[in-house]
């Protein structure tokens, strides 16, 4: 069992930055593919970014060049650096850990981009 705890959400003006963190329990964090998803109001949950063992990454087209996912296996933590934020980035952001048939979610953290 893996527990995920997100932090770092909040209210930011357009063009601003935020860094989300997701701390994971467990001793095999380094084997998991870690990802950030978001679910805007009234829409389906969508993949924002993912990082695999070995640090290969992929991003949604809408965030490429603005968001960066990274991980610190020594701290069991994954990060999402979000720059040049837009109002359409407003959403609840969820951390996800996946390994073969195991799939875990955090409780979510709200990000609101508004002037």
C-alpha positions in Angstrom: 0.0 0.0 0.0 1.2 3.5 -0.9 -0.1 6.7 0.5 0.3 9.9 -1.4 0.1 13.4 0.1 0.0 16.4 -2.2 0.9 20.0 -1.2 1.7 23.3 -2.9 -1.6 24.2 -4.5 -3.2 27.7 -4.1 -4.3 30.8 -5.9 -1.9 32.4 -8.4 -2.2 35.2 -11.0 -1.9 34.4 -14.7 1.8 34.2 -15.7 2.7 33.1 -12.2 4.3 29.9 -10.9 3.6 27.2 -8.4 5.4 24.0 -7.4 3.4 21.0 -6.3 4.9 18.2 -4.2 3.7 14.7 -3.6 5.2 12.7 -0.8 4.8 8.9 -0.9 5.1 6.3 1.8 6.7 2.9 1.1 10.2 1.6 0.4 10.0 0.9 -3.3 9.1 4.4 -4.5 11.9 4.4 -7.0 10.3 1.6 -9.0 7.0 3.5 -9.5 5.9 5.5 -12.4 4.8 8.8 -10.9 2.4 11.1 -12.5 0.3 14.2 -12.1 -3.3 14.4 -13.4 -5.8 17.2 -13.2 -9.6 17.3 -13.4 -11.1 20.7 -14.3 -14.7 21.3 -13.2 -17.1 19.3 -15.3 -14.4 17.5 -17.2 -12.6 14.2 -17.1 -9.4 13.6 -15.3 -6.4 14.0 -17.7 -2.8 13.2 -17.6 -0.6 16.3 -17.1 2.9 14.7 -16.8 4.6 11.4 -15.9 8.1 10.4 -14.9 9.3 6.8 -14.9 12.2 5.0 -13.3 15.2 6.3 -15.0 13.6 9.7 -15.3 12.1 9.5 -18.7 9.1 11.9 -18.9 6.1 12.8 -21.0 3.8 15.7 -20.9 0.4 16.8 -22.2 0.7 19.0 -25.2 -1.1 21.8 -23.3 1.7 22.1 -20.7 4.8 21.3 -22.7 7.4 24.0 -22.2 5.7 25.4 -19.1 5.5 22.5 -16.6 8.4 20.2 -15.4 8.0 17.0 -13.5 10.8 15.7 -11.4 11.4 13.1 -8.7 13.7 12.7 -5.7 13.8 9.0 -4.9 15.8 9.7 -1.7 12.9 11.7 -0.4 10.1 9.6 -1.9 8.8 12.8 -3.5 7.7 13.9 -6.9 7.3 17.5 -8.0 5.5 19.5 -10.6 7.0 22.9 -11.4 4.3 25.0 -13.1 5.4 28.2 -14.8 3.5 30.7 -17.0 0.2 29.5 -15.5 -3.0 30.2 -17.4 -6.6 30.4 -16.2 -7.2 27.1 -18.1 -4.7 25.4 -15.8 -7.2 25.9 -12.9 -8.1 22.4 -11.6 -7.7 19.9 -8.8 -4.3 18.3 -9.3 -3.8 14.6 -8.3 -0.7 12.6 -7.7 -0.6 9.1 -9.0 1.7 6.1 -8.4 1.6 3.1 -10.7 3.5 -0.1 -10.7 2.2 -3.1 -12.8 -1.2 -3.8 -11.2 -0.9 -1.3 -8.3 -2.4 2.1 -8.8 -2.6 4.8 -6.1 -4.0 8.3 -5.9 -3.5 11.2 -3.6 -6.4 13.3 -2.3 -5.8 16.2 -4.7 -4.7 19.8 -4.3 -6.5 22.8 -5.8 -4.8 25.1 -8.2 -6.6 28.3 -9.2 -5.2 30.7 -11.7 -7.0 34.0 -11.6 -6.5 37.7 -11.5 
